[in-house]
């Protein structure tokens, strides 16, 4: 049996189960990366070449022209701004409101404690497609003159912010409440004895201790809201108000669509999510491993 060198020159046998595990992990990683690498290859090839030789062929020329053309033709900078106007308030509001709910249900005991948390969490179990028609009609009926450019909740960034907050708050409240329950109750009890108010308990004592969990949730929310396509199509009708995911449709013509150009545009839209993940990677990983070593 083959062996590997261990600590201090010791030889450890290579176990078949470990070989199978690593083989499975490598194959899974390649399966996840294959579509991305295929899209990158297509985005760097001229359409004339792929049209003549097919996509399953060795490239003769690689260029970045498709990325430049996709950025300019889709007016991507404008739609990045629209997405930022939706994602940032939605993430901040979701974390603020869900942390308030989590603080109340985790630090105070009352009869409807568990029921209140279940109500917030149950919203995530409702399929979004079920409420399309009533929500669409409701958005059309709500008038907001002077607040939104459309004069209604429909076709506005505010409408998308509210629907994201409504759907994401349940999950965040559930995660944060479980984390807050792990915090020592002696901290809040000592603060209460010293005369601290409930708001001070929440804002100055409990919330700062939840920074790792908040950072992990902020990363997930940023990616989920940024990648949203469903609500942007349903609740936005004006092309100039659409977020970046919906604006990729500008790269499709009425009679002809360049798949290489669309692939380049899709890769460009993925860059902000990668920036968010790498910027918060340490906090994200620490947030996911919270409680792993607690007994």
Secondary structure, DSSP 4 states (H G I P E B T S, - for coil): --EEE-GGG-EEE--HHHHHHHHHHHHHHHHHHHHHHHHHHHHTS-HHHHHHH-SSS--S---SHHHHHHHHHTTHHHHHHHHHHHHHHHHHHHHHHHHHHHHHHHH---TTHHHHHHHHHHGGGS-GGGGHHHHHHHHHH-B-TTTSTTSBSTTSHHHHHHHHHHHHHHHHHHHHHHHHHTS-HHHHHHHHHTT--HHHIIIIIIHHHTHHHHHHHHHHHHHHHHT--HHHHHH--SGGG--HHHHGGGGB-SS-B-HHHHHHHHHHHTHHHHHHHHHTHHHHHHHHTTTTT--
